[in-house]
């Protein structure tokens, strides 16, 4: 009777040992997948930040040009009014 119980326990232990290898592999694959996702997200965030910086610089340049044009127009309008008097 003891031999049967010991054989059953040994079989269960072997089954658990075999299954835990798959669990280790699955955990490793999940970890690798999560790391790959994190790297992809970090790359996308860096690209978005770079593009936002470029867009902000372009917007600032356009705003400066528009302000200069407005100032030039205002100066021209003042000069022509003064000249007409």
C-alpha positions in Angstrom: 0.0 0.0 0.0 2.8 2.4 0.9 4.5 1.7 -2.5 1.3 2.7 -4.3 0.9 5.9 -2.3 4.6 6.8 -2.8 4.3 6.1 -6.5 1.3 8.4 -6.7 3.0 11.1 -4.8 6.1 10.8 -7.0 3.9 10.9 -10.1 2.2 14.1 -8.8 5.5 15.7 -8.0 6.8 14.9 -11.5 3.6 16.3 -13.1 4.0 19.5 -11.1 7.6 19.8 -12.0 6.8 19.4 -15.7 4.0 22.0 -15.5 6.1 24.5 -13.6 8.6 24.6 -16.5 5.7 25.7 -18.8 4.7 28.3 -16.2 8.3 29.6 -16.1 8.4 29.8 -19.9 5.0 31.6 -20.0 6.1 34.1 -17.3 9.3 34.7 -19.2 7.4 35.3 -22.5 5.0 37.6 -20.7 7.9 39.6 -19.2 9.6 39.8 -22.5 6.4 41.0 -24.2 5.8 43.6 -21.5 9.4 44.9 -21.9 8.9 45.1 -25.7 5.7 47.0 -25.2 7.3 49.4 -22.7 10.2 50.1 -25.1 7.8 50.7 -28.0 5.8 53.1 -25.8 8.9 54.9 -24.8 10.0 55.3 -28.4 6.6 56.6 -29.4 6.7 59.1 -26.5 10.1 60.3 -27.5 9.0 60.7 -31.1 5.9 62.6 -30.0 7.9 64.9 -27.8 10.3 65.6 -30.6 7.5 66.4 -33.0 5.8 68.6 -30.4 9.0 70.6 -30.0 9.4 71.0 -33.7 5.7 72.1 -34.0 6.1 74.6 -31.1 9.2 76.1 -32.7 7.4 76.5 -36.0 4.4 78.1 -34.3 6.7 80.5 -32.5 8.4 81.5 -35.7 5.1 82.0 -37.4 3.8 84.2 -34.5 7.0 86.2 -34.6 6.6 86.8 -38.4 3.0 87.8 -37.9 3.9 90.2 -35.1 6.6 91.8 -37.2 4.2 92.1 -40.2 1.6 93.8 -37.9 4.2 96.1 -36.5 5.4 97.0 -40.0 1.8 97.7 -41.1 1.2 99.8 -38.1 4.3 101.8 -38.7 3.4 102.3 -42.4 -0.1 103.4 -41.5 1.3 105.9 -38.9 3.9 107.2 -41.4 1.4 107.7 -44.2 -1.0 109.5 -41.8 1.8 111.8 -40.7 2.9 112.5 -44.2 -0.6 113.4 -45.4 -0.9 116.1 -42.8 
